[in-house]
Amino acid sequence: MSQHKDLFKKMVELEEAETPYVLASVFMVNGSSSGKVGDKALYDENGRRIIGYIGGGCIENRVAATAKESLQDG
């Protein structure tokens, strides 16, 4: 839990500012990945990573696009 302390602090800041965000969390890994189960990241309405890490490459791009779409669609 302590590894996510800064991320949770940022969530509080975003909530207080009523800023929309997406919390992404790794819950399963198949094959090789730099992201590990339990890793978390926050994304803004433009799909930019605010803080945290869930893995690089294809998964990062896919999650960013999904975060952007989710916040646009509600």
mmJSON file of the N, C-alpha and C atoms, coordinates in Angstrom:
{"data_MODEL":{"atom_site":{
"group_PDB":["ATOM","ATOM","ATOM","ATOM","ATOM","ATOM","ATOM","ATOM","ATOM","ATOM","ATOM","ATOM","ATOM","ATOM","ATOM","ATOM","ATOM","ATOM","ATOM","ATOM","ATOM","ATOM","ATOM","ATOM","ATOM","ATOM","ATOM","ATOM","ATOM","ATOM","ATOM","ATOM","ATOM","ATOM","ATOM","ATOM","ATOM","ATOM","ATOM","ATOM","ATOM","ATOM","ATOM","ATOM","ATOM","ATOM","ATOM","ATOM","ATOM","ATOM","ATOM","ATOM","ATOM","ATOM","ATOM","ATOM","ATOM","ATOM","ATOM","ATOM","ATOM","ATOM","ATOM","ATOM","ATOM","ATOM","ATOM","ATOM","ATOM","ATOM","ATOM","ATOM","ATOM","ATOM","ATOM","ATOM","ATOM","ATOM","ATOM","ATOM","ATOM","ATOM","ATOM","ATOM","ATOM","ATOM","ATOM","ATOM","ATOM","ATOM","ATOM","ATOM","ATOM","ATOM","ATOM","ATOM","ATOM","ATOM","ATOM","ATOM","ATOM","ATOM","ATOM","ATOM","ATOM","ATOM","ATOM","ATOM","ATOM","ATOM","ATOM","ATOM","ATOM","ATOM","ATOM","ATOM","ATOM","ATOM","ATOM","ATOM","ATOM","ATOM","ATOM","ATOM","ATOM","ATOM","ATOM","ATOM","ATOM","ATOM","ATOM","ATOM","ATOM","ATOM","ATOM","ATOM","ATOM","ATOM","ATOM","ATOM","ATOM","ATOM","ATOM","ATOM","ATOM","ATOM","ATOM","ATOM","ATOM","ATOM","ATOM","ATOM","ATOM","ATOM","ATOM","ATOM","ATOM","ATOM","ATOM","ATOM","ATOM","ATOM","ATOM","ATOM","ATOM","ATOM","ATOM","ATOM","ATOM","ATOM","ATOM","ATOM","ATOM","ATOM","ATOM","ATOM","ATOM","ATOM","ATOM","ATOM","ATOM","ATOM","ATOM","ATOM","ATOM","ATOM","ATOM","ATOM","ATOM","ATOM","ATOM","ATOM","ATOM","ATOM","ATOM","ATOM","ATOM","ATOM","ATOM","ATOM","ATOM","ATOM","ATOM","ATOM","ATOM","ATOM","ATOM","ATOM","ATOM","ATOM","ATOM","ATOM","ATOM","ATOM","ATOM","ATOM","ATOM","ATOM","ATOM","ATOM","ATOM","ATOM"],
"id":[1,2,3,4,5,6,7,8,9,10,11,12,13,14,15,16,17,18,19,20,21,22,23,24,25,26,27,28,29,30,31,32,33,34,35,36,37,38,39,40,41,42,43,44,45,46,47,48,49,50,51,52,53,54,55,56,57,58,59,60,61,62,63,64,65,66,67,68,69,70,71,72,73,74,75,76,77,78,79,80,81,82,83,84,85,86,87,88,89,90,91,92,93,94,95,96,97,98,99,100,101,102,103,104,105,106,107,108,109,110,111,112,113,114,115,116,117,118,119,120,121,122,123,124,125,126,127,128,129,130,131,132,133,134,135,136,137,138,139,140,141,142,143,144,145,146,147,148,149,150,151,152,153,154,155,156,157,158,159,160,161,162,163,164,165,166,167,168,169,170,171,172,173,174,175,176,177,178,179,180,181,182,183,184,185,186,187,188,189,190,191,192,193,194,195,196,197,198,199,200,201,202,203,204,205,206,207,208,209,210,211,212,213,214,215,216,217,218,219,220,221,222],
"type_symbol":["N","C","C","N","C","C","N","C","C","N","C","C","N","C","C","N","C","C","N","C","C","N","C","C","N","C","C","N","C","C","N","C","C","N","C","C","N","C","C","N","C","C","N","C","C","N","C","C","N","C","C","N","C","C","N","C","C","N","C","C","N","C","C","N","C","C","N","C","C","N","C","C","N","C","C","N","C","C","N","C","C","N","C","C","N","C","C","N","C","C","N","C","C","N","C","C","N","C","C","N","C","C","N","C","C","N","C","C","N","C","C","N","C","C","N","C","C","N","C","C","N","C","C","N","C","C","N","C","C","N","C","C","N","C","C","N","C","C","N","C","C","N","C","C","N","C","C","N","C","C","N","C","C","N","C","C","N","C","C","N","C","C","N","C","C","N","C","C","N","C","C","N","C","C","N","C","C","N","C","C","N","C","C","N","C","C","N","C","C","N","C","C","N","C","C","N","C","C","N","C","C","N","C","C","N","C","C","N","C","C","N","C","C","N","C","C","N","C","C","N","C","C"],
"label_atom_id":["N","CA","C","N","CA","C","N","CA","C","N","CA","C","N","CA","C","N","CA","C","N","CA","C","N","CA","C","N","CA","C","N","CA","C","N","CA","C","N","CA","C","N","CA","C","N","CA","C","N","CA","C","N","CA","C","N","CA","C","N","CA","C","N","CA","C","N","CA","C","N","CA","C","N","CA","C","N","CA","C","N","CA","C","N","CA","C","N","CA","C","N","CA","C","N","CA","C","N","CA","C","N","CA","C","N","CA","C","N","CA","C","N","CA","C","N","CA","C","N","CA","C","N","CA","C","N","CA","C","N","CA","C","N","CA","C","N","CA","C","N","CA","C","N","CA","C","N","CA","C","N","CA","C","N","CA","C","N","CA","C","N","CA","C","N","CA","C","N","CA","C","N","CA","C","N","CA","C","N","CA","C","N","CA","C","N","CA","C","N","CA","C","N","CA","C","N","CA","C","N","CA","C","N","CA","C","N","CA","C","N","CA","C","N","CA","C","N","CA","C","N","CA","C","N","CA","C","N","CA","C","N","CA","C","N","CA","C","N","CA","C","N","CA","C","N","CA","C","N","CA","C","N","CA","C","N","CA","C"],
"label_alt_id":[null,null,null,null,null,null,null,null,null,null,null,null,null,null,null,null,null,null,null,null,null,null,null,null,null,null,null,null,null,null,null,null,null,null,null,null,null,null,null,null,null,null,null,null,null,null,null,null,null,null,null,null,null,null,null,null,null,null,null,null,null,null,null,null,null,null,null,null,null,null,null,null,null,null,null,null,null,null,null,null,null,null,null,null,null,null,null,null,null,null,null,null,null,null,null,null,null,null,null,null,null,null,null,null,null,null,null,null,null,null,null,null,null,null,null,null,null,null,null,null,null,null,null,null,null,null,null,null,null,null,null,null,null,null,null,null,null,null,null,null,null,null,null,null,null,null,null,null,null,null,null,null,null,null,null,null,null,null,null,null,null,null,null,null,null,null,null,null,null,null,null,null,null,null,null,null,null,null,null,null,null,null,null,null,null,null,null,null,null,null,null,null,null,null,null,null,null,null,null,null,null,null,null,null,null,null,null,null,null,null,null,null,null,null,null,null,null,null,null,null,null,null],
"label_comp_id":["MET","MET","MET","SER","SER","SER","GLN","GLN","GLN","HIS","HIS","HIS","LYS","LYS","LYS","ASP","ASP","ASP","LEU","LEU","LEU","PHE","PHE","PHE","LYS","LYS","LYS","LYS","LYS","LYS","MET","MET","MET","VAL","VAL","VAL","GLU","GLU","GLU","LEU","LEU","LEU","GLU","GLU","GLU","GLU","GLU","GLU","ALA","ALA","ALA","GLU","GLU","GLU","THR","THR","THR","PRO","PRO","PRO","TYR","TYR","TYR","VAL","VAL","VAL","LEU","LEU","LEU","ALA","ALA","ALA","SER","SER","SER","VAL","VAL","VAL","PHE","PHE","PHE","MET","MET","MET","VAL","VAL","VAL","ASN","ASN","ASN","GLY","GLY","GLY","SER","SER","SER","SER","SER","SER","SER","SER","SER","GLY","GLY","GLY","LYS","LYS","LYS","VAL","VAL","VAL","GLY","GLY","GLY","ASP","ASP","ASP","LYS","LYS","LYS","ALA","ALA","ALA","LEU","LEU","LEU","TYR","TYR","TYR","ASP","ASP","ASP","GLU","GLU","GLU","ASN","ASN","ASN","GLY","GLY","GLY","ARG","ARG","ARG","ARG","ARG","ARG","ILE","ILE","ILE","ILE","ILE","ILE","GLY","GLY","GLY","TYR","TYR","TYR","ILE","ILE","ILE","GLY","GLY","GLY","GLY","GLY","GLY","GLY","GLY","GLY","CYS","CYS","CYS","ILE","ILE","ILE","GLU","GLU","GLU","ASN","ASN","ASN","ARG","ARG","ARG","VAL","VAL","VAL","ALA","ALA","ALA","ALA","ALA","ALA","THR","THR","THR","ALA","ALA","ALA","LYS","LYS","LYS","GLU","GLU","GLU","SER","SER","SER","LEU","LEU","LEU","GLN","GLN","GLN","ASP","ASP","ASP","GLY","GLY","GLY"],
"label_asym_id":["A","A","A","A","A","A","A","A","A","A","A","A","A","A","A","A","A","A","A","A","A","A","A","A","A","A","A","A","A","A","A","A","A","A","A","A","A","A","A","A","A","A","A","A","A","A","A","A","A","A","A","A","A","A","A","A","A","A","A","A","A","A","A","A","A","A","A","A","A","A","A","A","A","A","A","A","A","A","A","A","A","A","A","A","A","A","A","A","A","A","A","A","A","A","A","A","A","A","A","A","A","A","A","A","A","A","A","A","A","A","A","A","A","A","A","A","A","A","A","A","A","A","A","A","A","A","A","A","A","A","A","A","A","A","A","A","A","A","A","A","A","A","A","A","A","A","A","A","A","A","A","A","A","A","A","A","A","A","A","A","A","A","A","A","A","A","A","A","A","A","A","A","A","A","A","A","A","A","A","A","A","A","A","A","A","A","A","A","A","A","A","A","A","A","A","A","A","A","A","A","A","A","A","A","A","A","A","A","A","A","A","A","A","A","A","A","A","A","A","A","A","A"],
"label_entity_id":["1","1","1","1","1","1","1","1","1","1","1","1","1","1","1","1","1","1","1","1","1","1","1","1","1","1","1","1","1","1","1","1","1","1","1","1","1","1","1","1","1","1","1","1","1","1","1","1","1","1","1","1","1","1","1","1","1","1","1","1","1","1","1","1","1","1","1","1","1","1","1","1","1","1","1","1","1","1","1","1","1","1","1","1","1","1","1","1","1","1","1","1","1","1","1","1","1","1","1","1","1","1","1","1","1","1","1","1","1","1","1","1","1","1","1","1","1","1","1","1","1","1","1","1","1","1","1","1","1","1","1","1","1","1","1","1","1","1","1","1","1","1","1","1","1","1","1","1","1","1","1","1","1","1","1","1","1","1","1","1","1","1","1","1","1","1","1","1","1","1","1","1","1","1","1","1","1","1","1","1","1","1","1","1","1","1","1","1","1","1","1","1","1","1","1","1","1","1","1","1","1","1","1","1","1","1","1","1","1","1","1","1","1","1","1","1","1","1","1","1","1","1"],
"label_seq_id":[1,1,1,2,2,2,3,3,3,4,4,4,5,5,5,6,6,6,7,7,7,8,8,8,9,9,9,10,10,10,11,11,11,12,12,12,13,13,13,14,14,14,15,15,15,16,16,16,17,17,17,18,18,18,19,19,19,20,20,20,21,21,21,22,22,22,23,23,23,24,24,24,25,25,25,26,26,26,27,27,27,28,28,28,29,29,29,30,30,30,31,31,31,32,32,32,33,33,33,34,34,34,35,35,35,36,36,36,37,37,37,38,38,38,39,39,39,40,40,40,41,41,41,42,42,42,43,43,43,44,44,44,45,45,45,46,46,46,47,47,47,48,48,48,49,49,49,50,50,50,51,51,51,52,52,52,53,53,53,54,54,54,55,55,55,56,56,56,57,57,57,58,58,58,59,59,59,60,60,60,61,61,61,62,62,62,63,63,63,64,64,64,65,65,65,66,66,66,67,67,67,68,68,68,69,69,69,70,70,70,71,71,71,72,72,72,73,73,73,74,74,74],
"pdbx_PDB_ins_code":[null,null,null,null,null,null,null,null,null,null,null,null,null,null,null,null,null,null,null,null,null,null,null,null,null,null,null,null,null,null,null,null,null,null,null,null,null,null,null,null,null,null,null,null,null,null,null,null,null,null,null,null,null,null,null,null,null,null,null,null,null,null,null,null,null,null,null,null,null,null,null,null,null,null,null,null,null,null,null,null,null,null,null,null,null,null,null,null,null,null,null,null,null,null,null,null,null,null,null,null,null,null,null,null,null,null,null,null,null,null,null,null,null,null,null,null,null,null,null,null,null,null,null,null,null,null,null,null,null,null,null,null,null,null,null,null,null,null,null,null,null,null,null,null,null,null,null,null,null,null,null,null,null,null,null,null,null,null,null,null,null,null,null,null,null,null,null,null,null,null,null,null,null,null,null,null,null,null,null,null,null,null,null,null,null,null,null,null,null,null,null,null,null,null,null,null,null,null,null,null,null,null,null,null,null,null,null,null,null,null,null,null,null,null,null,null,null,null,null,null,null,null],
"Cartn_x":[0.827,0.0,0.865,1.978,2.817,3.392,3.547,4.072,3.11,1.862,0.866,0.468,1.213,0.862,0.723,1.683,1.618,0.431,0.141,-0.996,-2.301,-2.452,-3.679,-3.797,-2.67,-2.688,-3.171,-2.688,-3.092,-4.579,-5.099,-6.531,-7.337,-6.895,-7.582,-7.568,-6.414,-6.31,-7.275,-7.322,-8.206,-9.672,-10.008,-11.385,-11.77,-10.884,-11.169,-11.322,-10.569,-10.651,-11.757,-12.459,-13.51,-12.986,-11.761,-11.112,-11.337,-11.872,-12.105,-10.791,-10.798,-9.625,-10.073,-9.173,-9.392,-8.278,-8.643,-7.667,-7.56,-6.362,-6.108,-5.275,-5.578,-4.869,-4.585,-3.382,-3.013,-3.523,-4.374,-4.885,-4.48,-3.879,-3.41,-2.354,-1.329,-0.278,-0.107,-0.144,0.139,1.432,2.388,3.653,4.524,5.465,6.389,5.776,5.976,5.459,6.238,6.5,7.157,6.162,4.876,3.84,3.599,3.407,3.184,1.79,1.251,-0.052,-0.029,-1.034,-1.129,-0.646,0.094,0.525,-0.692,-0.586,-1.71,-1.22,-2.121,-1.819,-3.108,-2.976,-4.101,-3.936,-5.054,-5.069,-6.068,-5.731,-6.64,-7.584,-8.418,-9.44,-8.855,-7.558,-6.891,-6.111,-6.223,-5.519,-4.064,-3.672,-2.291,-2.158,-1.062,-0.8,-0.399,-1.086,-0.819,0.262,0.108,1.024,0.834,1.877,1.801,2.353,2.268,2.818,2.095,1.682,1.038,1.758,2.796,3.535,3.696,4.616,4.87,4.284,4.696,4.356,2.879,2.443,1.073,0.022,0.252,-0.769,-0.946,0.147,0.064,-0.796,-0.557,-1.334,-2.801,-3.051,-4.431,-5.194,-4.565,-5.211,-5.447,-4.483,-4.643,-5.835,-5.96,-7.084,-8.409,-8.433,-9.652,-10.038,-9.055,-9.324,-9.951,-9.373,-9.896,-11.331,-11.568,-12.907,-13.9,-13.489,-14.377,-14.801,-13.856,-14.186,-15.022,-14.855,-15.665,-17.093,-17.227,-18.544,-19.286,-18.553,-19.181,-19.276],
"Cartn_y":[-1.195,0.0,1.251,1.244,2.436,2.819,1.849,2.159,3.032,3.076,3.871,5.14,5.492,6.639,7.922,8.211,9.424,9.388,8.206,8.061,8.364,7.84,8.087,9.549,10.175,11.611,12.399,12.007,12.687,12.485,11.301,11.054,12.008,12.226,13.151,14.555,14.989,16.314,16.448,15.429,15.463,15.485,14.703,14.69,16.06,16.648,17.958,19.036,18.911,19.876,19.519,18.413,17.907,17.711,17.194,16.91,15.445,15.172,13.782,13.025,11.756,10.905,9.453,8.613,7.17,6.521,5.561,4.75,3.413,3.1,1.811,0.96,-0.322,-1.226,-2.544,-3.055,-4.351,-5.432,-6.303,-7.387,-8.758,-8.831,-10.1,-9.813,-10.649,-10.506,-11.841,-11.805,-12.984,-12.728,-13.617,-13.436,-12.416,-11.875,-10.904,-9.512,-8.788,-7.432,-6.7,-5.417,-4.622,-4.22,-4.254,-3.996,-5.244,-5.056,-6.172,-6.081,-7.226,-7.255,-6.291,-5.43,-4.442,-3.056,-2.956,-1.635,-0.804,0.508,1.407,2.68,3.335,4.627,5.419,6.749,7.652,8.294,8.456,9.075,10.215,11.266,12.408,12.249,13.27,13.199,13.172,13.468,13.399,12.104,11.209,9.936,10.019,11.124,11.269,10.69,9.977,9.419,10.548,10.64,11.673,11.196,9.983,9.41,7.9,7.18,5.729,5.054,3.73,2.936,1.601,1.213,-0.09,-0.959,-0.433,-1.152,-0.245,-0.553,0.3,-0.277,0.316,-0.199,-0.214,-1.308,-1.441,-1.267,-1.834,-1.761,-0.334,0.41,1.812,2.614,2.428,3.146,2.738,1.464,0.964,1.496,1.485,1.986,3.486,4.22,5.669,5.978,5.255,5.466,5.102,4.019,3.595,4.591,5.113,6.118,7.359,7.829,9.015,8.778,7.638,7.291,7.191,6.576,6.407,7.745,8.679,9.982,10.824,10.631,11.37,10.84,9.519,8.887,8.882,9.079,9.06,7.683],
"Cartn_z":[0.0,0.0,0.0,0.727,0.807,-0.545,-1.448,-2.772,-3.57,-3.186,-3.906,-3.155,-2.126,-1.291,-2.11,-2.991,-3.81,-4.767,-5.297,-6.202,-5.469,-4.278,-3.518,-3.1,-2.781,-2.477,-3.694,-4.871,-6.101,-6.355,-6.059,-6.214,-5.342,-4.118,-3.209,-3.8,-4.307,-4.927,-6.104,-6.946,-8.115,-7.695,-6.687,-6.184,-5.629,-4.839,-4.25,-5.315,-6.414,-7.512,-8.508,-8.24,-9.132,-10.554,-10.635,-11.911,-12.264,-13.452,-13.837,-14.061,-13.711,-13.913,-13.973,-14.455,-14.481,-13.673,-12.852,-12.127,-12.851,-13.331,-13.98,-13.035,-12.983,-12.087,-12.796,-12.639,-13.21,-12.267,-12.783,-11.945,-12.448,-13.663,-14.197,-15.252,-15.323,-16.328,-17.03,-18.362,-19.181,-19.939,-19.838,-20.537,-19.844,-20.617,-20.031,-20.057,-18.986,-18.876,-17.8,-18.051,-17.014,-15.929,-16.245,-15.255,-14.418,-13.147,-12.217,-11.606,-11.202,-10.55,-9.364,-9.316,-8.25,-8.651,-9.765,-10.236,-10.603,-10.39,-10.642,-11.307,-12.055,-12.664,-12.809,-12.782,-13.012,-14.378,-15.083,-16.41,-16.425,-17.193,-17.3,-18.487,-18.716,-19.766,-21.167,-21.308,-22.606,-22.787,-21.824,-21.896,-21.475,-20.881,-20.409,-19.008,-18.8,-17.476,-16.541,-15.414,-14.417,-13.455,-12.978,-11.99,-12.001,-11.627,-11.543,-12.784,-12.789,-13.888,-13.945,-15.137,-15.317,-16.333,-16.944,-17.975,-19.183,-20.02,-21.178,-22.453,-23.561,-24.876,-25.189,-25.772,-26.281,-25.191,-24.025,-22.975,-22.493,-22.394,-21.958,-22.933,-24.221,-25.238,-25.218,-25.05,-25.027,-23.815,-22.666,-21.449,-21.558,-22.094,-22.264,-23.166,-24.271,-25.187,-24.526,-23.776,-23.089,-22.001,-21.284,-20.247,-20.863,-21.956,-22.648,-23.104,-23.723,-24.206,-23.05,-21.959,-20.804,-20.216,-20.112,-19.541,-20.493,-21.791,-22.759,-22.797,-22.688,-22.772,-21.445,-20.358,-19.033,-18.563],
"occupancy":[1.0,1.0,1.0,1.0,1.0,1.0,1.0,1.0,1.0,1.0,1.0,1.0,1.0,1.0,1.0,1.0,1.0,1.0,1.0,1.0,1.0,1.0,1.0,1.0,1.0,1.0,1.0,1.0,1.0,1.0,1.0,1.0,1.0,1.0,1.0,1.0,1.0,1.0,1.0,1.0,1.0,1.0,1.0,1.0,1.0,1.0,1.0,1.0,1.0,1.0,1.0,1.0,1.0,1.0,1.0,1.0,1.0,1.0,1.0,1.0,1.0,1.0,1.0,1.0,1.0,1.0,1.0,1.0,1.0,1.0,1.0,1.0,1.0,1.0,1.0,1.0,1.0,1.0,1.0,1.0,1.0,1.0,1.0,1.0,1.0,1.0,1.0,1.0,1.0,1.0,1.0,1.0,1.0,1.0,1.0,1.0,1.0,1.0,1.0,1.0,1.0,1.0,1.0,1.0,1.0,1.0,1.0,1.0,1.0,1.0,1.0,1.0,1.0,1.0,1.0,1.0,1.0,1.0,1.0,1.0,1.0,1.0,1.0,1.0,1.0,1.0,1.0,1.0,1.0,1.0,1.0,1.0,1.0,1.0,1.0,1.0,1.0,1.0,1.0,1.0,1.0,1.0,1.0,1.0,1.0,1.0,1.0,1.0,1.0,1.0,1.0,1.0,1.0,1.0,1.0,1.0,1.0,1.0,1.0,1.0,1.0,1.0,1.0,1.0,1.0,1.0,1.0,1.0,1.0,1.0,1.0,1.0,1.0,1.0,1.0,1.0,1.0,1.0,1.0,1.0,1.0,1.0,1.0,1.0,1.0,1.0,1.0,1.0,1.0,1.0,1.0,1.0,1.0,1.0,1.0,1.0,1.0,1.0,1.0,1.0,1.0,1.0,1.0,1.0,1.0,1.0,1.0,1.0,1.0,1.0,1.0,1.0,1.0,1.0,1.0,1.0,1.0,1.0,1.0,1.0,1.0,1.0],
"B_iso_or_equiv":[0.0,0.0,0.0,0.0,0.0,0.0,0.0,0.0,0.0,0.0,0.0,0.0,0.0,0.0,0.0,0.0,0.0,0.0,0.0,0.0,0.0,0.0,0.0,0.0,0.0,0.0,0.0,0.0,0.0,0.0,0.0,0.0,0.0,0.0,0.0,0.0,0.0,0.0,0.0,0.0,0.0,0.0,0.0,0.0,0.0,0.0,0.0,0.0,0.0,0.0,0.0,0.0,0.0,0.0,0.0,0.0,0.0,0.0,0.0,0.0,0.0,0.0,0.0,0.0,0.0,0.0,0.0,0.0,0.0,0.0,0.0,0.0,0.0,0.0,0.0,0.0,0.0,0.0,0.0,0.0,0.0,0.0,0.0,0.0,0.0,0.0,0.0,0.0,0.0,0.0,0.0,0.0,0.0,0.0,0.0,0.0,0.0,0.0,0.0,0.0,0.0,0.0,0.0,0.0,0.0,0.0,0.0,0.0,0.0,0.0,0.0,0.0,0.0,0.0,0.0,0.0,0.0,0.0,0.0,0.0,0.0,0.0,0.0,0.0,0.0,0.0,0.0,0.0,0.0,0.0,0.0,0.0,0.0,0.0,0.0,0.0,0.0,0.0,0.0,0.0,0.0,0.0,0.0,0.0,0.0,0.0,0.0,0.0,0.0,0.0,0.0,0.0,0.0,0.0,0.0,0.0,0.0,0.0,0.0,0.0,0.0,0.0,0.0,0.0,0.0,0.0,0.0,0.0,0.0,0.0,0.0,0.0,0.0,0.0,0.0,0.0,0.0,0.0,0.0,0.0,0.0,0.0,0.0,0.0,0.0,0.0,0.0,0.0,0.0,0.0,0.0,0.0,0.0,0.0,0.0,0.0,0.0,0.0,0.0,0.0,0.0,0.0,0.0,0.0,0.0,0.0,0.0,0.0,0.0,0.0,0.0,0.0,0.0,0.0,0.0,0.0,0.0,0.0,0.0,0.0,0.0,0.0],
"pdbx_formal_charge":[null,null,null,null,null,null,null,null,null,null,null,null,null,null,null,null,null,null,null,null,null,null,null,null,null,null,null,null,null,null,null,null,null,null,null,null,null,null,null,null,null,null,null,null,null,null,null,null,null,null,null,null,null,null,null,null,null,null,null,null,null,null,null,null,null,null,null,null,null,null,null,null,null,null,null,null,null,null,null,null,null,null,null,null,null,null,null,null,null,null,null,null,null,null,null,null,null,null,null,null,null,null,null,null,null,null,null,null,null,null,null,null,null,null,null,null,null,null,null,null,null,null,null,null,null,null,null,null,null,null,null,null,null,null,null,null,null,null,null,null,null,null,null,null,null,null,null,null,null,null,null,null,null,null,null,null,null,null,null,null,null,null,null,null,null,null,null,null,null,null,null,null,null,null,null,null,null,null,null,null,null,null,null,null,null,null,null,null,null,null,null,null,null,null,null,null,null,null,null,null,null,null,null,null,null,null,null,null,null,null,null,null,null,null,null,null,null,null,null,null,null,null],
"auth_seq_id":[1,1,1,2,2,2,3,3,3,4,4,4,5,5,5,6,6,6,7,7,7,8,8,8,9,9,9,10,10,10,11,11,11,12,12,12,13,13,13,14,14,14,15,15,15,16,16,16,17,17,17,18,18,18,19,19,19,20,20,20,21,21,21,22,22,22,23,23,23,24,24,24,25,25,25,26,26,26,27,27,27,28,28,28,29,29,29,30,30,30,31,31,31,32,32,32,33,33,33,34,34,34,35,35,35,36,36,36,37,37,37,38,38,38,39,39,39,40,40,40,41,41,41,42,42,42,43,43,43,44,44,44,45,45,45,46,46,46,47,47,47,48,48,48,49,49,49,50,50,50,51,51,51,52,52,52,53,53,53,54,54,54,55,55,55,56,56,56,57,57,57,58,58,58,59,59,59,60,60,60,61,61,61,62,62,62,63,63,63,64,64,64,65,65,65,66,66,66,67,67,67,68,68,68,69,69,69,70,70,70,71,71,71,72,72,72,73,73,73,74,74,74],
"auth_comp_id":["MET","MET","MET","SER","SER","SER","GLN","GLN","GLN","HIS","HIS","HIS","LYS","LYS","LYS","ASP","ASP","ASP","LEU","LEU","LEU","PHE","PHE","PHE","LYS","LYS","LYS","LYS","LYS","LYS","MET","MET","MET","VAL","VAL","VAL","GLU","GLU","GLU","LEU","LEU","LEU","GLU","GLU","GLU","GLU","GLU","GLU","ALA","ALA","ALA","GLU","GLU","GLU","THR","THR","THR","PRO","PRO","PRO","TYR","TYR","TYR","VAL","VAL","VAL","LEU","LEU","LEU","ALA","ALA","ALA","SER","SER","SER","VAL","VAL","VAL","PHE","PHE","PHE","MET","MET","MET","VAL","VAL","VAL","ASN","ASN","ASN","GLY","GLY","GLY","SER","SER","SER","SER","SER","SER","SER","SER","SER","GLY","GLY","GLY","LYS","LYS","LYS","VAL","VAL","VAL","GLY","GLY","GLY","ASP","ASP","ASP","LYS","LYS","LYS","ALA","ALA","ALA","LEU","LEU","LEU","TYR","TYR","TYR","ASP","ASP","ASP","GLU","GLU","GLU","ASN","ASN","ASN","GLY","GLY","GLY","ARG","ARG","ARG","ARG","ARG","ARG","ILE","ILE","ILE","ILE","ILE","ILE","GLY","GLY","GLY","TYR","TYR","TYR","ILE","ILE","ILE","GLY","GLY","GLY","GLY","GLY","GLY","GLY","GLY","GLY","CYS","CYS","CYS","ILE","ILE","ILE","GLU","GLU","GLU","ASN","ASN","ASN","ARG","ARG","ARG","VAL","VAL","VAL","ALA","ALA","ALA","ALA","ALA","ALA","THR","THR","THR","ALA","ALA","ALA","LYS","LYS","LYS","GLU","GLU","GLU","SER","SER","SER","LEU","LEU","LEU","GLN","GLN","GLN","ASP","ASP","ASP","GLY","GLY","GLY"],
"auth_asym_id":["A","A","A","A","A","A","A","A","A","A","A","A","A","A","A","A","A","A","A","A","A","A","A","A","A","A","A","A","A","A","A","A","A","A","A","A","A","A","A","A","A","A","A","A","A","A","A","A","A","A","A","A","A","A","A","A","A","A","A","A","A","A","A","A","A","A","A","A","A","A","A","A","A","A","A","A","A","A","A","A","A","A","A","A","A","A","A","A","A","A","A","A","A","A","A","A","A","A","A","A","A","A","A","A","A","A","A","A","A","A","A","A","A","A","A","A","A","A","A","A","A","A","A","A","A","A","A","A","A","A","A","A","A","A","A","A","A","A","A","A","A","A","A","A","A","A","A","A","A","A","A","A","A","A","A","A","A","A","A","A","A","A","A","A","A","A","A","A","A","A","A","A","A","A","A","A","A","A","A","A","A","A","A","A","A","A","A","A","A","A","A","A","A","A","A","A","A","A","A","A","A","A","A","A","A","A","A","A","A","A","A","A","A","A","A","A","A","A","A","A","A","A"],
"auth_atom_id":["N","CA","C","N","CA","C","N","CA","C","N","CA","C","N","CA","C","N","CA","C","N","CA","C","N","CA","C","N","CA","C","N","CA","C","N","CA","C","N","CA","C","N","CA","C","N","CA","C","N","CA","C","N","CA","C","N","CA","C","N","CA","C","N","CA","C","N","CA","C","N","CA","C","N","CA","C","N","CA","C","N","CA","C","N","CA","C","N","CA","C","N","CA","C","N","CA","C","N","CA","C","N","CA","C","N","CA","C","N","CA","C","N","CA","C","N","CA","C","N","CA","C","N","CA","C","N","CA","C","N","CA","C","N","CA","C","N","CA","C","N","CA","C","N","CA","C","N","CA","C","N","CA","C","N","CA","C","N","CA","C","N","CA","C","N","CA","C","N","CA","C","N","CA","C","N","CA","C","N","CA","C","N","CA","C","N","CA","C","N","CA","C","N","CA","C","N","CA","C","N","CA","C","N","CA","C","N","CA","C","N","CA","C","N","CA","C","N","CA","C","N","CA","C","N","CA","C","N","CA","C","N","CA","C","N","CA","C","N","CA","C","N","CA","C","N","CA","C","N","CA","C","N","CA","C","N","CA","C"],
"pdbx_PDB_model_num":[1,1,1,1,1,1,1,1,1,1,1,1,1,1,1,1,1,1,1,1,1,1,1,1,1,1,1,1,1,1,1,1,1,1,1,1,1,1,1,1,1,1,1,1,1,1,1,1,1,1,1,1,1,1,1,1,1,1,1,1,1,1,1,1,1,1,1,1,1,1,1,1,1,1,1,1,1,1,1,1,1,1,1,1,1,1,1,1,1,1,1,1,1,1,1,1,1,1,1,1,1,1,1,1,1,1,1,1,1,1,1,1,1,1,1,1,1,1,1,1,1,1,1,1,1,1,1,1,1,1,1,1,1,1,1,1,1,1,1,1,1,1,1,1,1,1,1,1,1,1,1,1,1,1,1,1,1,1,1,1,1,1,1,1,1,1,1,1,1,1,1,1,1,1,1,1,1,1,1,1,1,1,1,1,1,1,1,1,1,1,1,1,1,1,1,1,1,1,1,1,1,1,1,1,1,1,1,1,1,1,1,1,1,1,1,1,1,1,1,1,1,1]
}}}
